[in-house]
Amino acid sequence: MKRAVVLGAAGFLGYHLIRELVQQEVCVYAVCRPGSAHQERLSGFENVRVISCALEEIGQLPEKCQERGFDVCYHLAWQGACGQERTDSVLQARNIAWTLAAVRSASVLGCGKFVAAGTICENQCGAVVAKSETPSAAFYLLAKEAAYKMTKMECQKRGMPLAWCTFYHPIGKYNRPDQLVASVILKLMNQESPAFGPADGWFDVICAQDLARGMYLAGEKTMKNDRYFIGSGNPKKLREYLELIKSCMHSQVELRFHEYPDDGLPMKYEWLDAEPFMQETGFVPQVSLEDGIAQTCQWLQRWKENAGTRHVKGHGF
């Protein structure tokens, strides 16, 4: 791989992916929202050209970028991936359209492969539609699954290989404070007791540097299938992760379990099997979970100092 386009380049995963691509001596065209406050994250990288283009205008990207003949287009951009916007059915439907527009733009740009960020929770869509009540993440998950299926067809039509990379919970520098692990760390820092549900479901945490390395390999390698899970290779029950975070922080604050009901959505152990991706790409996670937690703590301490202490709500996991 010599040249790549990255959509959603200034986000959490975008930063780590570009860092990996630059280390691999790939020339990067980083597509960011106009006026993005996070664009400065990319200023220290060499061989990175920033292109301003809003997600809703991604179909116009070929007009903003005159270059052609890229090896890979990485699509990481998705509005409403966290928080209350997950419940916005109109916004989530628009994300599907924007993803398909990204495929068309990648084709015009002459990209040899389309690599997109999915979520392992796409597997929960069957349970989502079977429930009598609408889960909070329902529209987000259904949109992600629909985006994958339609992107697959769009890529096939254009003769462009697809790698749909799913994962569960990445952590590290620039982690959003409202993400589960980050929010727990913040509460422990503030000497607040975080509350959870049973926390007995399967979970997988991967360090952002490792996930970025995996996505680089997804673009670099020729693979048999078009959807893979990139994970730590060692999933655990959520409660084990939470107790490890507390231990790594040497915190005496109580973790309160069974404070919320279970969300009723299954997470099967076999869904978190990273072995197929590892075997086909040679991917091996390098960053220990303890180091990933430490890096996330360092980042959140900086975030607290710059943004001030903010209240983060409990999670019903």
C-alpha positions in Angstrom: 0.0 0.0 0.0 1.4 3.4 -1.0 -1.6 5.8 -0.9 -4.8 5.8 1.1 -7.8 7.9 1.6 -9.2 8.1 5.2 -12.8 9.3 5.8 -13.4 10.4 9.4 -9.7 11.0 9.8 -9.8 13.3 12.9 -11.8 10.9 15.1 -10.5 8.6 17.7 -9.9 5.6 15.4 -8.9 7.9 12.5 -6.0 9.3 14.5 -4.7 5.9 15.4 -5.1 4.6 11.8 -3.3 7.5 10.3 -0.5 7.1 12.8 -0.2 3.4 11.7 -0.4 4.3 8.0 2.3 6.9 8.4 4.6 4.4 10.2 4.0 2.1 7.3 5.2 4.9 4.9 1.7 5.3 3.3 0.8 8.7 1.8 -2.5 9.6 3.5 -5.3 11.9 2.2 -7.2 12.7 5.4 -10.8 13.7 4.9 -12.2 15.8 7.9 -15.2 17.9 8.6 -14.8 21.6 7.7 -13.7 23.4 10.9 -13.2 20.2 12.8 -11.8 21.0 16.3 -10.0 17.6 16.2 -8.1 18.3 13.0 -5.1 19.6 14.9 -4.5 16.0 16.0 -3.1 15.3 12.6 -0.7 18.3 12.4 2.3 16.4 13.7 2.2 13.7 11.0 4.3 13.9 7.8 3.0 12.8 4.5 -0.6 13.6 5.4 -2.7 15.9 3.2 -6.0 17.2 4.8 -9.1 17.6 2.7 -12.1 19.4 4.1 -15.4 17.6 3.2 -18.5 17.2 5.3 -20.0 13.7 5.6 -23.3 14.8 4.0 -21.2 16.0 1.0 -19.1 13.0 0.7 -20.4 12.4 -2.8 -18.6 15.5 -3.8 -15.2 14.3 -2.6 -13.9 13.6 -6.1 -14.4 17.2 -6.9 -12.4 18.3 -3.8 -9.6 15.8 -4.5 -8.0 15.9 -7.9 -5.7 12.9 -7.3 -6.7 9.4 -8.6 -5.5 5.9 -8.2 -5.5 5.1 -4.4 -4.8 1.7 -3.0 -7.4 1.8 -0.2 -10.3 4.0 1.0 -10.9 3.7 4.7 -14.4 4.7 5.8 -14.6 5.5 9.5 -17.1 8.3 9.5 -20.5 7.7 11.1 -22.7 10.3 12.8 -24.5 9.3 16.0 -22.3 6.2 16.8 -22.6 7.1 20.6 -25.1 8.5 23.0 -28.6 9.7 22.4 -28.1 10.1 18.6 -28.1 6.3 18.3 -31.9 6.5 18.8 -32.4 8.9 15.9 -33.8 6.8 13.1 -33.6 9.5 10.5 -29.9 10.2 11.3 -29.0 6.5 11.2 -30.7 6.0 7.9 -28.8 9.0 6.5 -25.6 7.2 7.6 -26.4 4.3 5.3 -26.8 6.7 2.4 -23.6 8.5 3.2 -21.7 5.2 3.4 -23.0 4.3 -0.1 -22.0 7.7 -1.3 -18.5 7.0 0.1 -18.3 3.8 -1.9 -19.2 5.7 -5.1 -16.7 8.4 -4.4 -14.0 5.8 -3.7 -14.7 4.2 -7.0 -14.4 7.5 -8.9 -11.1 8.2 -7.0 -9.8 4.8 -8.3 -9.5 3.2 -4.9 -8.5 -0.5 -5.2 -10.3 -1.5 -2.0 -12.9 -0.2 0.4 -12.3 -0.8 4.2 -15.1 0.2 6.6 -15.6 0.2 10.3 -18.5 -1.9 11.6 -19.4 -3.2 15.0 -19.6 -6.7 16.3 -23.0 -5.8 17.7 -24.4 -6.1 14.2 -24.9 -9.7 15.2 -27.6 -8.6 17.7 -30.0 -7.3 15.0 -32.0 -10.5 15.1 -32.6 -10.0 18.8 -33.3 -6.3 18.3 -36.2 -6.9 15.9 -37.6 -9.7 18.0 -38.0 -7.6 21.2 -41.4 -6.1 22.0 -39.7 -2.9 23.1 -37.1 -0.9 21.1 -33.6 -1.1 22.6 -31.8 2.2 22.8 -29.2 1.1 20.2 -31.7 -0.5 17.8 -31.6 2.1 14.9 -27.8 2.3 15.1 -27.3 -1.4 14.9 -29.9 -2.0 12.2 -28.3 0.9 10.2 -24.9 -0.6 10.5 -26.1 -4.0 9.4 -28.0 -2.5 6.4 -24.9 -0.4 5.5 -22.8 -3.5 5.5 -25.1 -5.5 3.2 -25.7 -2.6 0.8 -22.0 -1.6 0.8 -21.2 -5.2 -0.1 -23.5 -5.1 -3.1 -22.3 -1.6 -4.2 -18.7 -2.7 -4.0 -19.5 -5.9 -6.0 -21.2 -3.8 -8.7 -18.1 -1.7 -9.0 -15.5 -4.5 -8.8 -14.0 -3.1 -5.6 -13.0 -5.5 -2.8 -14.6 -4.8 0.6 -13.2 -5.4 4.1 -15.9 -4.7 6.7 -14.0 -4.6 10.0 -16.0 -5.2 13.1 -14.8 -4.7 16.7 -16.2 -4.2 20.1 -14.6 -1.7 22.5 -11.3 0.1 21.5 -9.5 2.1 24.2 -6.6 4.6 24.2 -5.6 8.2 23.5 -8.6 10.4 22.4 -11.1 7.8 23.6 -14.5 9.5 24.0 -15.3 10.2 27.7 -18.8 8.8 27.3 -17.6 5.4 26.2 -17.9 2.6 28.8 -14.3 2.1 29.8 -13.5 5.8 29.7 -16.6 6.7 31.7 -15.7 4.1 34.4 -12.1 5.5 34.6 -13.5 9.0 35.0 -15.8 8.0 37.8 -13.0 6.2 39.6 -10.8 9.3 39.2 -13.5 11.4 40.7 -14.0 9.0 43.6 -17.5 8.2 42.3 -19.0 4.7 42.5 -20.0 3.6 39.0 -23.2 1.5 38.6 -23.8 -1.3 36.2 -26.2 -4.1 35.3 -25.2 -7.7 35.9 -22.1 -7.2 33.8 -22.0 -11.0 33.1 -22.0 -10.8 29.3 -19.0 -11.4 27.0 -17.0 -8.4 26.2 -13.8 -7.6 24.3 -11.4 -4.6 24.7 -8.7 -3.9 22.2 -6.1 -1.1 22.3 -6.5 1.5 19.6 -3.0 1.0 18.3 -3.7 -2.7 17.7 -7.1 -2.1 16.1 -5.4 0.4 13.8 -2.7 -2.1 12.9 -5.5 -4.6 12.1 -7.3 -2.2 9.8 -4.0 -1.4 8.0 -3.6 -5.2 7.4 -7.3 -5.4 6.3 -6.4 -2.9 3.6 -3.0 -4.5 2.7 -3.9 -8.2 2.6 -6.0 -10.2 0.2 -8.7 -12.0 2.3 -11.2 -14.7 1.6 -14.3 -13.0 3.1 -15.5 -9.4 3.3 -16.4 -9.1 7.0 -14.1 -9.9 9.9 -13.9 -9.3 13.6 -10.7 -7.6 14.9 -10.2 -8.3 18.5 -7.9 -8.9 21.4 -8.0 -12.7 21.0 -8.9 -13.0 24.7 -12.5 -11.9 25.4 -13.7 -11.8 29.0 -16.9 -11.3 30.9 -17.6 -7.5 31.3 -17.2 -7.7 35.1 -13.7 -9.1 34.7 -12.7 -6.0 32.7 -14.3 -3.6 35.1 -12.5 -5.2 38.1 -9.2 -5.1 36.2 -9.7 -1.4 35.5 -10.2 -0.8 39.2 -7.2 -2.9 40.1 -4.9 -1.1 37.5 -6.0 2.3 39.0 -5.4 1.1 42.6 -8.9 2.4 43.3 -10.8 1.7 46.5 -14.1 2.9 45.1 -16.9 0.4 45.0 -18.2 -1.0 41.7 -21.9 -1.4 42.1 -23.4 -4.3 40.1 -27.0 -5.3 39.5 -28.1 -1.6 39.7 -29.7 -1.8 36.2 -31.5 -4.5 34.3 -29.7 -6.4 31.6 -30.4 -5.0 28.1 -31.5 -8.4 26.9 -29.3 -8.4 23.8 -27.0 -11.4 23.6 -23.3 -11.3 23.0 -22.0 -14.8 22.1 -18.5 -15.9 22.8 -18.0 -17.2 19.3 -18.8 -13.8 17.8 -15.6 -12.5 19.5 -13.4 -15.0 17.8 -10.5 -13.0 16.2 -8.7 -16.2 15.0 -10.0 -16.1 11.4 -8.6 -12.5 10.9 -5.4 -13.4 12.7 -4.8 -16.4 10.5 -5.4 -14.6 7.2 -3.5 -11.5 8.0 -0.9 -12.4 10.5 -2.4 -9.9 12.9 -1.2 -10.3 16.6 -2.2 -7.7 19.3 0.9 -6.1 20.7 -0.4 -3.7 23.5 -1.3 -5.3 26.8 -4.7 -4.5 28.3 -2.9 -3.0 31.3 -0.9 -0.7 29.1 -4.1 0.3 27.2 -5.8 1.2 30.4 -2.8 3.2 31.5 -2.8 5.1 28.2 -6.5 5.8 28.5 -6.1 7.1 32.1 -3.3 9.4 30.9 -5.5 10.8 28.1 -8.5 11.2 30.4 -6.5 13.0 33.0 -5.4 15.5 30.3 -9.0 15.8 29.1 -10.2 16.5 32.7 -7.6 19.3 33.1 -8.6 20.9 29.8 -12.3 20.4 29.8 -13.1 20.3 33.6 -14.8 17.5 35.4 -18.0 16.5 33.7 -20.7 14.2 35.0 -20.9 10.9 33.2 -24.0 8.8 33.6 -23.9 5.1 34.6 -24.3 2.3 32.1 -26.9 -0.5 32.0 -24.5 -3.3 31.0 
